[in-house]
Amino acid sequence: MNQYSRIKIKEIIKDNDSVRTLVLDEKIDYKPGQFVMLWIPGIGEKPFSLSSENTITLRKVGELTTHIFTASPEYIYVRGPYGNFFPEKDGTAIGGGCGIAPLYGLLHRKNSPIKKFVLACKTRDDLLFLDRIKEKCKETVAVTDDGSYGTKGRVTDIEIPKAENYFICGPEKMMKAVADKLVNEGAKPENIYLSMERYMKCAVGICGNCSFSGYRVCADGPVFSYDKIKDLPHFAAFHRTKTGELVKL
Amino acid sequence: MPKIKLDIPLVNACGILSYLDIFELLEKMGIKFGAFVPKSIGPFSNNKELREKYSWGLEKTGNPNPVIVHTGNILLNSMALPTHPIETWIEEFETAKISKPIIGSVYGFKPSDYSVLISMADKYVSAWEVNVSCPNKEKGEESLMESMTKKIEEIVKPLRTVTKKPIIVKLSPNEDYIALAKLALPCVDYIACGNTIGPGLVIDIYSKKPVLAGVYGGMSGSEMKPKIMKMVNDIYGIVKNSDIGIVAYGGIEKWQDVIEYSIAGAEIFGIGTALMNVKDGKVTGKTSSEIVEFVDKLWTGVETFLKENNTTLEKLKGSLVK
């Protein structure tokens, strides 16, 4: 016995040219915001967020995801879930690009706390789960860089539906820009939750590679309230590469 | 002989937590560690002239994932020393706001690397831990255990000319550590017992492939404690009439382990694998608060025991009745 559960992949859904959703044959007992490590023997292992208890949505970026896209494996090895999760509070979800996927998981909770959803992407094709989100969330707003769907522009250009809490997931600089805008408009930083990402190795808090200003994303996060991180020197500025070197984001 | 001045004789094991920003945060949160041990620095530079002069590389990524596997309460890791250039380490040392002592760890691919690296970063640390015994390697490499352990005398001999700081040499329980310790003793102030054990192998039965991308991994955790306990006591047997101290690294997870290692002969105690949570055989990370709480509880247990028994760690050191 080792740390992995070997799970059959029931289906691989093509969300768009560069994104696939793996539908697993087993449910994973997780809370939205947590992540798992996916391993394929001989290929590699990487962290991914779950988009529901039996789905993982991933973008083609490296060796492991390329293998999943091209070889359509029958099984995937999963360890975790790891880390903390979004609090069970009412709020607006704001997802950028693939960051929509973990937030989509919030909609699957009983009495989902997400009443409003903002999706921000480069183009219409990148707006993951758009129809399903619109079905569950009456107030759904989309914004695309090229104007192919919703408002043309950046997420910071639009009016974000007001709420008591905000849940943000996407590229770090986008998350910072959105959080700053919300704070300027009167939101409390402690009510804004961001899902952070760093290069991860052990995923169980011991190697330190995923640290930013002392916080290890795998163990202290990945979800952080904005008041805790907004003034940290590494936030939206530095990350560690696989050698452990701190470099600019 | 220089000694490491610690208010509390607890430290993290090298390769655990690793980076100065993490130590800075934990110190701010009041962790009961007496010093911090960052990840090993190694023979890598972003300066082309230095690379040519010393035959150094630019950086080392270590093995790809998976780099850890947990099985039967043993953790195997095959990190294989990911290392960034000495200059970027120095930048981090320059900006770190840490008041507790830092024990620098250093490794090399040839004996002279150690003294060159120590001379470059000596002002940032309070002591040096000399890593000659890591059992992990990337494909095509020799591990330090394979390449450097046998050159221990050549490695430690010149170190006193480049640093006045206490020198710890970290040995492996895999080797003839008594013979190696005897070779190192004239030049060092502490012996650390020991590096991860093995390495070991975990196989995925379906693919018939090793779980670790690096194939083998050094083993750690509480299961390793009896082996390291013996190593500490064996080393104590040869250093007890000298000022040379022993650092125990091996499966410490509760206060009783510190007392036990003290009785075996150790005076500094390193914690590693126990900084994860294990529940129902599954491993998860400890938050920073959980780490601080865990170390606090462990140290309180040690202090309570010492008070109740009207003794000290110094008095207990090497008090094993065989």
Interface residues (C-beta under 8 A of the other chain):
Chain A: M1 N2 Q3 Y4 R6 M37 W39 P41 G42 G44 E45 K46 Y75 Y77 Y82 G83 N84 K201 C202 A203 V204 G205 I206 C207 G208 N209 S211 F212 S213 G214 Y215 R216 C218 A219 D220 H234 R240 T241 K242 T243 G244 E245 L246
Chain B: G15 I16 L17 S18 Y19 D21 I22 F23 E24 L25 L26 K28 K39 E59 K60 T61 G62 P64 N65 P66 V67 I68 V69 H70 T71 G72 N77 M79 P82 T83 H84 P85 T88 E91 E92 V202 D204 Y206 S207 K209 V211 A213 G272 T273 L275 M276 G281 K282 V283 T284 G285 K286 T287 S288 I291
